[in-house]
């Protein structure tokens, strides 16, 4: 007995960074490469329209195509993350997005609408990322750490946009190794190759739940998780589910190790039997394979708080994406292109500088 206890305690003492924080860093890099691929076209299109003769209407259609797929993917992506696990869905989304990024230069020489079609598919693939992160934290994040753990991937994504903006201008100016890492083609190929390689790293480093991360000694070494951390997360999430009322919203299990717990934080578990759950046994039989009942979506749709958050987030994204996609073509008609690229990164560095690019561009001769 003492020996078995020692085996579980010893790894925890050697754990410099908890597995959930390592996972947050891994998610940050997934967001990083997702955003580099998302925003590369906005920079490269300045040179593409000069070489390929695209008018502004065509440019606008090509840039908007990504968000069509991205918008449609949100709800299905959340369902898929619950059904198949975020490890699989994020891996597939990042890999598909990376492969499409590598195809974009060839598609651009064929037709702008070929690029638009690929960007719709890329939007569908990248729409998987953030719903997948939510599913990750439904299993891994203690309530008091949830905002910090979820905030790091979002910060990583904006770092990716900043890196793409900073390097993209230099790549477009470079004539070395076009189609590899130079020229406007390099804006796509560099981040496509990097994203594909990182998708493989994601598959190796991530487990859907702490239980899977502790399933074997090899899994524990791969993920950095320990039995002590698994117990801590399980206890924290179980207390949250019990305090929140296990019988509401189709919550059928208080076991956060169950791979069927939904990404919303209160979904049905993979097992319909609730040991120690606070009610909700009747709802358990109505949710198969961890998928919440349809009634939970009606409850969400009737929530004023959900609509308030949706409206605020939509307005924020509209302004942000207009700035990200519209500023490079606008700056192309002004002098000091390198300075404009650096100005474009300022909103990522300092939140107070969100309007600095517009203010500074107005001062340019």
Secondary structure as GFF3:
##gff-version 3
##sequence-region A 1 365
A	DSSP	alpha_helix	2	14	.	.	.	ID=ss1
A	DSSP	alpha_helix	19	52	.	.	.	ID=ss2
A	DSSP	alpha_helix	56	84	.	.	.	ID=ss3
A	DSSP	alpha_helix	86	110	.	.	.	ID=ss4
A	DSSP	alpha_helix	112	140	.	.	.	ID=ss5
A	DSSP	three_ten_helix	143	145	.	.	.	ID=ss6
A	DSSP	alpha_helix	146	173	.	.	.	ID=ss7
A	DSSP	alpha_helix	183	205	.	.	.	ID=ss8
A	DSSP	alpha_helix	210	213	.	.	.	ID=ss9
A	DSSP	alpha_helix	217	223	.	.	.	ID=ss10
A	DSSP	alpha_helix	227	243	.	.	.	ID=ss11
A	DSSP	alpha_helix	281	284	.	.	.	ID=ss12
A	DSSP	alpha_helix	295	301	.	.	.	ID=ss13
A	DSSP	alpha_helix	304	331	.	.	.	ID=ss14
A	DSSP	alpha_helix	337	349	.	.	.	ID=ss15
A	DSSP	three_ten_helix	351	353	.	.	.	ID=ss16
A	DSSP	alpha_helix	356	363	.	.	.	ID=ss17
###
